[in-house]
Amino acid sequence: MNFVKTRLAASAAFILLGALPLSAADLRIGIKSEPSSLDPQFHVLVPNMQVTFAMFDPLVMMDSKLVPRPALAESWKPVSDTEWEFALRKDAKFSDGSPLTADDVVFTFDRIPNVPNSPTAFTLFTRQIAKVEAIDANTVRITTKQPYPLLITDLANLPIMSKAAASGPVAEGKTTVELNRGEGLIGSGPFKFVSWQKGADLVLERNPNYWGKPAEWDRVIYRPMTNPAARAAALLSGDIDMMEDPPTADLEQFKANPKLTIAQAPGTRIVYIALDQKGEPSPGIPGLDNNPLMDKRVREALSISIDRKAIAERVMGGVAVATGDLLPARMFGAVEARQAPPVVDTAKAKSLLAEAGYPDGFQITLGTPNGRYVNDVRIAQTVAAMWTRAGVKTEVAASAPPVFFKSRDNFEFSAYLAAWGNSTGEMSTTLRSLVGTRDPSKGSGTSNGGRYSNPELDALLDKASATMDDNARKALLQKADELVASDYGILPLHFEVPVWALSQGLTYEARADQYTLPQGVTTTK
């Protein structure tokens, strides 16, 4: 079978795979979006994080159900309300054979705020950390600014780098550009870097110095294939062994195909629409000096004109759950009453627009990436038709993911479609990133491209972040969630249901965070 033993069949294949000899156990993965960078601290983005966690380990790693498990830290304990000590594995090594020490952990945390131009900064996960100290070679003490209940889950998002390999003359040590070339890209994970050419294959190989259970694969090839039909054709022809997000229209056929295996998990990624609530005028609304999106009535009109159930059923083929909340009910801080999607009421939407002073509506451009999320352009086009029906004449501006994120970060959209995958299982992370007042230096609003700002929300999040009692913290987060929802600060659409398709004989432990981790792919016995 091609995923157990692969052979070099033609010189064309030799060129495609970077002139490297094929090994006895290659795993070829068709991914829908390549990473924006290999710098493990540059961009909190699933395509980046999943590649990072193939090469790097954090102190604590989330399992497939978002439960924290020991990784480079074999144990930890609180020593006061604001101090935690972590015992590092004495057998942990980096891929170059050097031992992991507490100095590497300190270096990792010191580097995070110095990484320039991060589209979504990792300070989201370090905002409450006051100090990281090496007590001895194998013990790290982390001091938080206040009692902080999310420290352990935040640490699961922070891969540990090698101080010796990643140091350099500038503030961040090795720069993002250098790391993208593989310079200093030394981790302690199950695989190590071999080569990457942007737009082509990313090649990893098994790390012989890995402290944990060795992965099955000698070599992993991540192959970017933005078109889901192309990924499906490659899987069916045997050109790849695994693919992300099979075409929704073909999913039932895939499930019935004896040559394929399907892995599926409950998802936490919310697909949403962000609305510009600061620009005056707003860049994508022509002919108006003011910004109608600053009016809550307009935001409500846009929300209730969207038929979320129709999108989930018809556009997503049932591989989505329509919702009015930002996290599924099973997650900490979600609101049960918000799980059902808002009732569609186009007539009321028109009335609200007239009441707000726009009886004839207005024009708007809805931005979207093309190929980053499942059916993203089709979703945006469907929303545009629904908004147009309500009186807001909408055009869709679709662009490649790197272009889209750059435009978002430059605040070039009046409205845009995007998604956020929660890797902590708690509402505070989602709210802090998507609707917290934008201040990346404090880890707030790191993905808040609409620049929504509500001091009452910020105060609730700050209070929740210092509340150790779970019941009290949940109540605060639910109140914050209700506040944003009732203000229409952001418009949730649906939760993606993550799906993978694999060649027969392979299995994957499907992950709620939607990471495609090669170490989780195994052959059936």
Backbone hydrogen bonds, N-H to C=O, Kabsch-Sander energy under -0.5 kcal/mol:
donor,donor_aa,acceptor,acceptor_aa,energy
4,V,1,M,-1.7
5,K,1,M,-2.4
6,T,23,S,-0.7
9,A,7,R,-0.9
14,F,10,A,-1.7
15,I,11,S,-2.2
16,L,12,A,-2.4
17,L,13,A,-1.9
18,G,15,I,-1.9
19,A,14,F,-2.7
27,L,219,R,-2.2
29,I,27,L,-0.6
29,I,221,I,-3.1
30,G,28,R,-0.5
30,G,242,M,-3.3
31,I,29,I,-0.8
31,I,223,R,-2.1
42,F,39,D,-1.8
43,H,39,D,-0.5
44,V,120,T,-1.8
45,L,43,H,-1.6
48,N,45,L,-0.9
49,M,45,L,-3.0
50,Q,46,V,-2.7
51,V,47,P,-0.8
52,T,48,N,-2.6
53,F,49,M,-2.7
54,A,51,V,-1.1
55,M,51,V,-0.9
55,M,52,T,-1.1
56,F,52,T,-3.3
59,L,158,L,-0.5
61,M,69,R,-2.7
63,D,67,V,-2.2
66,L,63,D,-2.0
69,R,61,M,-2.5
71,A,59,L,-1.9
71,A,73,A,-0.8
72,L,58,P,-2.1
73,A,59,L,-2.1
74,E,72,L,-0.7
74,E,87,A,-2.0
75,S,87,A,-1.1
77,K,85,E,-2.0
79,V,83,E,-2.8
80,S,83,E,-1.4
84,W,142,I,-2.2
85,E,77,K,-2.8
86,F,140,V,-3.0
87,A,75,S,-2.3
88,L,86,F,-0.7
88,L,138,N,-2.8
89,R,72,L,-2.5
92,A,89,R,-0.8
94,F,98,S,-3.1
95,S,187,G,-2.6
97,G,94,F,-2.3
100,L,92,A,-2.4
102,A,137,A,-1.9
104,D,101,T,-0.9
105,V,101,T,-1.1
106,V,102,A,-2.2
107,F,103,D,-2.5
108,T,104,D,-2.2
109,F,105,V,-2.0
110,D,106,V,-2.4
111,R,107,F,-1.9
112,I,108,T,-1.1
114,N,111,R,-1.9
115,V,111,R,-0.5
115,V,112,I,-1.3
118,S,115,V,-0.6
124,L,121,A,-1.4
125,F,122,F,-2.0
127,R,123,T,-1.1
129,I,126,T,-1.9
130,A,128,Q,-0.6
130,A,143,T,-2.7
131,K,143,T,-1.9
133,E,141,R,-2.9
135,I,133,E,-0.8
135,I,139,T,-2.0
136,D,139,T,-1.2
139,T,136,D,-1.2
140,V,86,F,-2.3
141,R,133,E,-2.6
142,I,84,W,-2.7
143,T,131,K,-3.0
143,T,141,R,-0.5
144,T,82,T,-2.8
145,K,128,Q,-2.7
151,L,148,Y,-1.1
154,D,150,L,-2.6
155,L,151,L,-2.3
156,A,152,I,-0.9
157,N,154,D,-2.0
158,L,155,L,-1.8
160,I,57,D,-2.6
162,S,186,I,-0.8
163,K,161,M,-0.6
166,A,162,S,-2.7
167,S,163,K,-1.1
173,G,170,V,-1.9
174,K,166,A,-3.4
179,L,175,T,-2.6
180,N,176,T,-2.2
181,R,177,V,-0.8
181,R,178,E,-0.8
182,G,179,L,-1.7
183,E,178,E,-2.2
184,G,182,G,-0.5
185,L,182,G,-1.2
186,I,184,G,-2.1
187,G,185,L,-0.6
189,G,55,M,-2.8
191,F,54,A,-2.1
192,K,205,E,-3.1
193,F,185,L,-0.5
194,V,203,V,-2.1
195,S,203,V,-1.6
197,Q,201,D,-1.2
200,A,197,Q,-2.8
202,L,222,Y,-2.4
203,V,195,S,-3.0
203,V,201,D,-0.5
204,L,220,V,-2.7
205,E,192,K,-2.3
206,R,218,D,-2.4
207,N,190,P,-2.6
210,Y,207,N,-1.6
218,D,25,A,-1.7
219,R,25,A,-1.7
220,V,204,L,-2.4
221,I,27,L,-2.9
222,Y,202,L,-2.9
222,Y,220,V,-0.5
223,R,29,I,-3.4
223,R,221,I,-0.6
225,M,31,I,-3.5
231,R,227,N,-2.1
232,A,228,P,-2.5
233,A,229,A,-2.5
234,A,230,A,-2.2
235,L,231,R,-2.3
236,L,232,A,-2.6
237,S,233,A,-1.8
238,G,234,A,-0.7
238,G,235,L,-0.8
239,D,234,A,-2.1
240,I,234,A,-1.3
241,D,28,R,-2.7
242,M,28,R,-1.3
243,M,501,A,-2.6
244,E,30,G,-2.1
245,D,499,V,-2.2
250,D,247,P,-1.3
251,L,247,P,-0.6
251,L,248,T,-0.8
254,F,250,D,-2.3
255,K,251,L,-2.5
256,A,252,E,-1.5
257,N,253,Q,-0.8
257,N,254,F,-0.9
260,L,257,N,-1.9
261,T,502,L,-2.7
263,A,500,W,-2.5
265,A,498,P,-1.7
268,T,512,A,-1.0
270,I,420,W,-2.4
271,V,269,R,-0.5
271,V,494,H,-3.2
272,Y,270,I,-0.5
272,Y,418,A,-2.7
273,I,491,L,-2.1
274,A,416,Y,-2.4
276,D,414,S,-3.3
277,Q,450,G,-2.9
280,E,281,P,-0.6
285,I,282,S,-1.6
288,L,285,I,-0.7
294,M,291,N,-1.8
295,D,292,P,-1.7
296,K,294,M,-0.6
298,V,295,D,-0.7
299,R,295,D,-1.8
300,E,296,K,-2.7
301,A,297,R,-2.2
302,L,298,V,-2.3
303,S,299,R,-2.0
304,I,300,E,-2.8
305,S,301,A,-0.8
306,I,303,S,-1.6
307,D,305,S,-0.5
308,R,306,I,-1.3
311,I,307,D,-1.7
312,A,308,R,-2.5
313,E,309,K,-2.6
314,R,310,A,-3.0
315,V,310,A,-0.9
315,V,311,I,-0.7
316,M,311,I,-2.4
318,G,312,A,-2.5
319,V,316,M,-1.9
320,A,318,G,-0.8
321,V,495,F,-2.0
322,A,320,A,-0.5
323,T,493,L,-2.0
324,G,338,R,-1.5
331,M,328,P,-2.0
332,F,425,G,-2.0
334,A,331,M,-1.7
336,E,334,A,-0.6
338,R,335,V,-1.3
339,Q,336,E,-1.5
345,D,304,I,-2.6
349,A,345,D,-2.0
350,K,346,T,-2.3
351,S,347,A,-2.0
352,L,348,K,-2.8
353,L,349,A,-2.2
354,A,350,K,-2.2
355,E,351,S,-2.5
356,A,352,L,-1.9
357,G,354,A,-1.3
358,Y,353,L,-3.1
361,G,358,Y,-1.8
362,F,391,G,-0.6
364,I,393,K,-2.4
365,T,284,G,-0.9
366,L,395,E,-3.3
367,G,365,T,-0.6
367,G,415,A,-2.9
368,T,397,A,-2.0
370,N,399,S,-2.2
371,G,369,P,-0.7
376,D,373,Y,-1.8
379,I,375,N,-2.6
380,A,376,D,-2.3
381,Q,377,V,-2.6
382,T,378,R,-2.1
383,V,379,I,-2.7
384,A,380,A,-2.5
385,A,381,Q,-1.9
386,M,382,T,-1.9
387,W,383,V,-2.8
388,T,384,A,-2.4
389,R,385,A,-1.9
390,A,386,M,-1.2
391,G,387,W,-0.6
391,G,388,T,-1.1
392,V,387,W,-2.4
393,K,362,F,-1.5
393,K,391,G,-0.9
395,E,364,I,-2.1
397,A,366,L,-2.5
398,A,396,V,-0.6
399,S,368,T,-1.8
403,V,400,A,-0.6
404,F,400,A,-2.8
405,F,401,P,-2.8
406,K,402,P,-1.8
407,S,403,V,-2.3
408,R,404,F,-2.8
409,D,405,F,-2.5
410,N,406,K,-1.1
411,F,408,R,-1.7
412,E,407,S,-2.2
414,S,365,T,-0.5
415,A,365,T,-0.8
416,Y,274,A,-1.9
417,L,367,G,-2.8
418,A,272,Y,-2.3
420,W,270,I,-1.9
422,N,420,W,-0.6
423,S,421,G,-0.5
427,M,332,F,-2.9
429,T,426,E,-1.0
430,T,426,E,-0.8
431,L,427,M,-2.6
432,R,428,S,-2.7
433,S,429,T,-1.9
434,L,430,T,-2.8
435,V,431,L,-2.1
436,G,431,L,-1.3
439,D,444,S,-3.4
442,K,439,D,-2.4
443,G,440,P,-1.5
444,S,439,D,-1.8
445,G,432,R,-3.1
447,S,433,S,-1.9
448,N,445,G,-1.5
449,G,447,S,-1.6
451,R,448,N,-1.1
457,L,454,N,-0.6
458,D,454,N,-2.2
459,A,455,P,-2.3
460,L,456,E,-1.9
461,L,457,L,-2.4
462,D,458,D,-2.5
463,K,459,A,-2.3
464,A,460,L,-2.5
465,S,461,L,-2.3
466,A,462,D,-0.7
466,A,463,K,-0.9
467,T,464,A,-1.5
468,M,466,A,-0.7
473,R,469,D,-2.6
474,K,470,D,-2.7
475,A,471,N,-2.0
476,L,472,A,-1.9
477,L,473,R,-2.4
478,Q,474,K,-2.6
479,K,475,A,-1.9
480,A,476,L,-2.2
481,D,477,L,-2.7
482,E,478,Q,-2.5
483,L,479,K,-2.1
484,V,480,A,-2.1
485,A,481,D,-2.4
486,S,482,E,-2.8
487,D,483,L,-1.1
488,Y,485,A,-1.0
489,G,484,V,-2.3
491,L,273,I,-2.4
493,L,271,V,-2.9
494,H,271,V,-1.2
495,F,321,V,-2.3
496,E,269,R,-2.0
496,E,494,H,-0.5
497,V,319,V,-1.5
500,W,263,A,-2.7
501,A,243,M,-1.9
502,L,261,T,-2.9
503,S,241,D,-2.3
504,Q,259,K,-2.4
506,L,503,S,-1.7
507,T,522,T,-2.6
509,E,520,G,-1.1
510,A,508,Y,-1.3
512,A,64,S,-2.6
514,Q,511,R,-1.3
517,L,515,Y,-0.8
520,G,517,L,-2.0
521,V,518,P,-1.6
522,T,507,T,-2.4
522,T,520,G,-0.5
524,T,505,G,-2.4
